[in-house]
C-alpha cells in the first residue's frame, strides 16, 4: 500500500524528529497518553453506567454528565495531542497498521454515537433525568462502553502488531553467549 505524501511529511516534522531522537520523549509522552486515555474511558464509563441505571437514580443524569464530561474533554484533548506526537515519528508504519486504522474507526464510531445521543436522545433528558433513562439512552450507553473498550483494546494491539496484518513482531534475539 502506497503511503500518501502528507503522511511522509508528518514524519519530517520537528516533533517527529524530536520524538525519534530523544531517549525520554516516547516513554513520557506514551505514559501521559495512557493516563489521558484511562481518564477518558473512566469518566465516560461513569456516565454510561448512569445511563444503564447501574449507580441508581440517586443523582440526576445531567449532574453526573456535567461533572464528568468536563474532565473527559480535557483528557481527550491531551490524548489527541500525545497520540499525535506518538504517531508522527512513525506515521508511515501506523498508516498501514490495521489495528491503528480500526482504532481510528472505533474512535469515529464512538464520536458518532455521542453526537446522536446529544442531538436526539438527550433532548428529552428533562423527562428521565432523575429516573431510569429510556431504551435509546441505555442503548447509547451500551454502544459507548463497547466502542471505548474496543478503542482501548486496539490501542494496546497497535504496539504488538506490524504492517497491514495482525502478526506479532518477532521476538528480540536474546542470545547472551560470549
RABELJO-V697281 format. One record per residue. N is the residue number from 1. RES is the residue in one small letter. PSI is psi in whole degrees, 0 to 359 (999 if undefined). Layout:
# RABELJO-V697281
n->N res->RES psi->PSI
n->N res->RES psi->PSI
This chain:
# RABELJO-V697281
n->1 res->x psi->130
n->2 res->x psi->139
n->3 res->x psi->124
n->4 res->x psi->154
n->5 res->x psi->324
n->6 res->x psi->331
n->7 res->x psi->317
n->8 res->x psi->325
n->9 res->x psi->332
n->10 res->x psi->321
n->11 res->x psi->343
n->12 res->x psi->2
n->13 res->x psi->164
n->14 res->x psi->321
n->15 res->x psi->316
n->16 res->x psi->316
n->17 res->x psi->315
n->18 res->x psi->317
n->19 res->x psi->323
n->20 res->x psi->320
n->21 res->x psi->336
n->22 res->x psi->131
n->23 res->x psi->328
n->24 res->x psi->340
n->25 res->x psi->306
n->26 res->x psi->312
n->27 res->x psi->325
n->28 res->x psi->312
n->29 res->x psi->318
n->30 res->x psi->321
n->31 res->x psi->316
n->32 res->x psi->320
n->33 res->x psi->314
n->34 res->x psi->317
n->35 res->x psi->319
n->36 res->x psi->316
n->37 res->x psi->320
n->38 res->x psi->322
n->39 res->x psi->317
n->40 res->x psi->308
n->41 res->x psi->315
n->42 res->x psi->316
n->43 res->x psi->322
n->44 res->x psi->322
n->45 res->x psi->319
n->46 res->x psi->315
n->47 res->x psi->317
n->48 res->x psi->322
n->49 res->x psi->323
n->50 res->x psi->323
n->51 res->x psi->328
n->52 res->x psi->356
n->53 res->x psi->10
n->54 res->x psi->310
n->55 res->x psi->357
n->56 res->x psi->171
n->57 res->x psi->19
n->58 res->x psi->329
n->59 res->x psi->140
n->60 res->x psi->145
n->61 res->x psi->318
n->62 res->x psi->324
n->63 res->x psi->313
n->64 res->x psi->314
n->65 res->x psi->313
n->66 res->x psi->317
n->67 res->x psi->317
n->68 res->x psi->318
n->69 res->x psi->338
n->70 res->x psi->312
n->71 res->x psi->324
n->72 res->x psi->313
n->73 res->x psi->322
n->74 res->x psi->313
n->75 res->x psi->322
n->76 res->x psi->317
n->77 res->x psi->317
n->78 res->x psi->321
n->79 res->x psi->321
n->80 res->x psi->316
n->81 res->x psi->310
n->82 res->x psi->324
n->83 res->x psi->320
n->84 res->x psi->323
n->85 res->x psi->323
n->86 res->x psi->329
n->87 res->x psi->320
n->88 res->x psi->311
n->89 res->x psi->340
n->90 res->x psi->39
n->91 res->x psi->320
n->92 res->x psi->322
n->93 res->x psi->313
n->94 res->x psi->324
n->95 res->x psi->325
n->96 res->x psi->5
n->97 res->x psi->120
n->98 res->x psi->318
n->99 res->x psi->320
n->100 res->x psi->314
n->101 res->x psi->318
n->102 res->x psi->324
n->103 res->x psi->315
n->104 res->x psi->322
n->105 res->x psi->318
n->106 res->x psi->321
n->107 res->x psi->317
n->108 res->x psi->315
n->109 res->x psi->320
n->110 res->x psi->320
n->111 res->x psi->318
n->112 res->x psi->319
n->113 res->x psi->315
n->114 res->x psi->318
n->115 res->x psi->315
n->116 res->x psi->318
n->117 res->x psi->312
n->118 res->x psi->320
n->119 res->x psi->336
n->120 res->x psi->293
n->121 res->x psi->318
n->122 res->x psi->338
n->123 res->x psi->331
n->124 res->x psi->18
n->125 res->x psi->333
n->126 res->x psi->332
n->127 res->x psi->343
n->128 res->x psi->10
n->129 res->x psi->320
n->130 res->x psi->8
n->131 res->x psi->191
n->132 res->x psi->126
n->133 res->x psi->158
n->134 res->x psi->169
n->135 res->x psi->320
n->136 res->x psi->321
n->137 res->x psi->318
n->138 res->x psi->321
n->139 res->x psi->317
n->140 res->x psi->321
n->141 res->x psi->315
n->142 res->x psi->313
n->143 res->x psi->319
n->144 res->x psi->311
n->145 res->x psi->312
n->146 res->x psi->317
n->147 res->x psi->320
n->148 res->x psi->327
n->149 res->x psi->320
n->150 res->x psi->317
n->151 res->x psi->314
n->152 res->x psi->313
n->153 res->x psi->311
n->154 res->x psi->326
n->155 res->x psi->318
n->156 res->x psi->325
n->157 res->x psi->330
n->158 res->x psi->315
n->159 res->x psi->346
n->160 res->x psi->12
n->161 res->x psi->168
n->162 res->x psi->150
n->163 res->x psi->218
n->164 res->x psi->18
n->165 res->x psi->179
n->166 res->x psi->20
n->167 res->x psi->143
n->168 res->x psi->149
n->169 res->x psi->149
n->170 res->x psi->149
n->171 res->x psi->155
n->172 res->x psi->155
n->173 res->x psi->114
n->174 res->x psi->34
n->175 res->x psi->111
n->176 res->x psi->19
n->177 res->x psi->142
n->178 res->x psi->999
